[in-house]
Amino acid sequence: MKITYWSDFACPYCYIGNTRLKRAIEELEIRDDVEFDIHAFELDQNAPKDVESTTVERFALKYGLSIEGAQKEVDNISKLGIGEGIDFKYSKTLYTNTRDAHRLMKLAQDKYDSDVADRLSDLLFDAYFSKNLKLADSKVLMDISKKAGLDELDTENVLSSSLYDDEVQKDEEIALANGIHGVPFYLLDGKYSVPGALSYDDFKTVLNQIITENRMDDDKDANACRDGVCRL
């Protein structure tokens, strides 16, 4: 089963959604049968390289809320993350540009195996939402990449150049061309489009549906040719 999804490492619902999805996959014991295909989607391509406002201030400005109202919304989102077992500290996040983080993900997908890419994704989310680090900081990204299993020289080459910039841009252009204007956005096995973070139970239901359909397709294929005759 191939799971393609668009996300940004500064998106709280992307982290929450991915956590729920992976939990459902583990519960169904299909992890070895799942291939993740991660695509970049920057929520703000023009985000600054350094922090210019708190998360609550930025949230209030973006959605036209009072500081008190924004704080309540941010706290509610944090509760969702905490409910998934994440040390989720959304109000303390340091919002900066995520392009370099996405470029490193492209490096991981290009030169390493899927486990490294998946581990890098988890570490980037954890760095932003739990450790509250700046994802535009090269030293932070170097440390995360090393923990994920990327070669230090490979990481340095990416961060000191524009490598994989075109690939990130292409991901975002493909998303927009297909009507994807928000993240997370999941395409499960090429059959089901899921815009947003489903609940754990809903992810599990959809995955079970796909498993059932795939088994039925396999049975049809097995019965298509028998006794020296291939039938429609």
C-alpha positions in Angstrom: 0.0 0.0 0.0 1.4 3.4 -1.0 0.5 6.4 1.1 1.3 9.7 -0.6 0.9 12.8 1.5 1.7 16.6 1.4 2.7 18.3 4.7 4.7 21.0 6.3 6.8 20.6 9.4 5.3 23.7 10.9 1.8 22.3 10.5 0.3 21.0 13.8 -2.4 18.9 12.1 0.2 17.3 9.9 2.1 16.0 13.0 -1.2 14.9 14.6 -2.5 13.3 11.5 0.7 11.4 10.8 0.8 10.2 14.4 -2.8 8.9 14.1 -2.1 7.3 10.7 1.0 5.5 11.9 -0.8 4.3 15.0 -3.5 2.8 12.9 -0.9 1.2 10.6 0.8 -0.4 13.6 -2.5 -1.6 15.1 -3.4 -3.3 11.8 0.1 -4.8 11.6 0.7 -3.7 8.0 3.8 -1.5 8.5 5.9 -3.8 6.3 3.3 -3.4 3.5 3.2 0.4 3.6 5.3 2.7 1.5 5.3 6.4 2.4 5.8 9.0 -0.3 6.3 12.4 1.4 5.7 15.6 -0.5 6.6 19.2 0.4 4.0 21.9 1.0 5.2 25.1 2.6 2.5 26.9 4.4 4.4 30.1 3.8 7.2 30.2 1.2 8.1 33.7 2.4 8.4 32.8 6.1 11.4 34.6 7.7 14.7 32.9 8.5 14.4 34.2 12.1 11.5 34.4 14.5 9.5 37.6 14.1 6.5 36.9 16.4 5.1 34.4 18.8 2.9 31.6 17.6 -0.1 33.1 19.4 0.5 36.5 17.9 0.9 35.0 14.4 -2.2 32.9 14.9 -4.3 35.9 16.1 -3.2 38.0 13.0 -3.8 35.2 10.5 -7.3 34.4 11.7 -8.4 37.8 13.0 -8.6 36.7 16.6 -7.8 38.5 19.9 -4.7 37.3 21.7 -6.9 35.6 24.2 -8.9 33.9 21.5 -5.8 32.8 19.7 -4.2 31.4 22.9 -7.4 29.3 23.4 -7.3 27.9 19.9 -3.6 27.1 20.1 -4.1 25.4 23.5 -6.9 23.3 22.0 -4.7 22.2 19.2 -1.9 21.3 21.7 -4.4 19.2 23.6 -5.1 17.2 20.5 -1.4 16.5 20.1 -1.0 15.6 23.7 -3.9 13.3 23.4 -1.9 11.4 20.8 1.0 11.0 23.2 3.1 13.8 21.7 4.9 16.3 24.0 3.1 19.0 22.1 4.1 22.6 22.9 2.5 24.6 20.0 2.4 27.9 21.8 6.2 27.9 22.2 7.0 27.0 18.6 9.5 29.2 16.8 8.1 29.9 13.4 10.6 30.2 10.6 11.1 29.2 7.0 10.9 25.4 6.4 12.3 25.3 2.9 15.7 23.9 4.0 14.0 21.2 6.1 12.0 20.1 3.0 15.1 20.1 0.9 16.8 17.8 3.4 13.8 15.5 3.1 14.3 15.4 -0.7 17.9 14.4 0.0 16.8 11.6 2.2 14.3 10.3 -0.3 16.9 10.6 -3.2 19.9 9.0 -1.6 18.7 6.9 1.4 16.1 4.3 2.1 12.5 5.0 3.2 13.2 4.3 6.9 15.7 7.2 6.9 13.3 9.6 5.3 10.5 8.5 7.7 12.8 9.0 10.7 13.9 12.4 9.4 10.3 13.5 9.1 9.5 12.4 12.7 12.6 14.2 14.0 11.8 17.4 12.2 8.2 17.5 13.6 9.6 16.7 17.1 12.2 19.4 16.8 9.6 22.0 16.0 6.6 21.0 18.2 8.3 19.4 21.2 11.8 20.8 21.4 10.7 24.2 20.0 13.7 24.6 17.7 14.1 26.8 14.7 13.9 24.7 11.5 15.7 27.5 9.5 18.8 27.1 11.7 21.5 25.1 9.9 23.0 23.8 13.1 19.6 22.5 14.2 19.1 20.8 10.8 22.6 19.3 10.8 22.0 17.7 14.2 18.6 16.4 13.2 20.0 15.0 9.9 22.8 13.2 11.7 20.3 11.6 14.1 18.2 10.5 11.2 21.2 8.7 9.6 22.1 11.2 6.8 25.8 11.7 6.0 27.1 15.0 7.4 28.8 15.9 4.1 25.5 15.3 2.2 23.7 17.6 4.6 26.3 20.3 4.4 26.2 20.2 0.6 22.4 20.7 0.6 22.4 23.5 3.2 25.2 25.4 1.5 23.5 25.3 -1.9 20.2 25.3 -3.7 20.1 21.5 -4.2 16.6 20.0 -4.2 15.0 23.5 -4.4 13.4 22.6 -7.7 12.0 19.4 -6.3 10.4 21.1 -3.4 8.9 23.7 -5.7 7.6 21.0 -8.0 5.8 19.2 -5.1 4.0 22.4 -4.3 3.1 23.1 -7.9 1.7 19.6 -8.3 -0.4 20.0 -5.2 -1.9 23.3 -6.3 -2.5 22.0 -9.8 -4.6 19.2 -8.2 -6.6 21.5 -6.0 -4.6 20.9 -2.8 -4.5 24.2 -0.9 -4.1 22.9 2.6 -2.3 20.2 4.6 -2.2 17.5 5.6 -3.5 15.9 2.4 -3.3 12.1 2.0 -3.7 9.9 -1.0 -4.2 6.4 0.3 -3.2 3.6 -2.2 -4.3 5.9 -5.0 -7.9 5.2 -4.1 -8.9 7.6 -1.3 -8.1 11.3 -1.0 -8.1 12.5 2.6 -7.9 16.3 3.2 -7.0 16.9 6.8 -6.2 14.9 9.9 -8.7 12.1 10.3 -9.3 10.6 13.7 -7.4 7.4 14.6 -10.6 5.4 14.2 -11.4 6.9 10.8 -7.9 6.3 9.5 -8.2 2.7 10.7 -11.6 2.3 8.9 -10.2 3.6 5.6 -7.1 1.4 5.8 -9.3 -1.6 6.6 -11.4 -0.8 3.6 -8.3 -0.7 1.3 -7.0 -4.0 2.7 -10.4 -5.6 2.1 -10.6 -4.3 -1.5 -7.0 -5.3 -2.3 -7.7 -8.8 -1.0 -10.8 -9.0 -3.2 -8.7 -7.8 -6.2 -6.1 -10.5 -5.5 -8.8 -13.2 -5.3 -10.2 -12.0 -8.7 -6.7 -12.2 -10.2 -6.1 -15.6 -8.8 -9.4 -16.9 -10.3 -8.9 -15.2 -13.7 -6.8 -18.0 -15.1 -7.5 -21.6 -14.1 -7.5 -25.0 -15.8 -5.6 -23.7 -18.8 -8.2 -20.9 -19.5 -8.0 -17.2 -18.8 -11.4 -15.6 -18.3 -12.7 -12.0 -18.2 
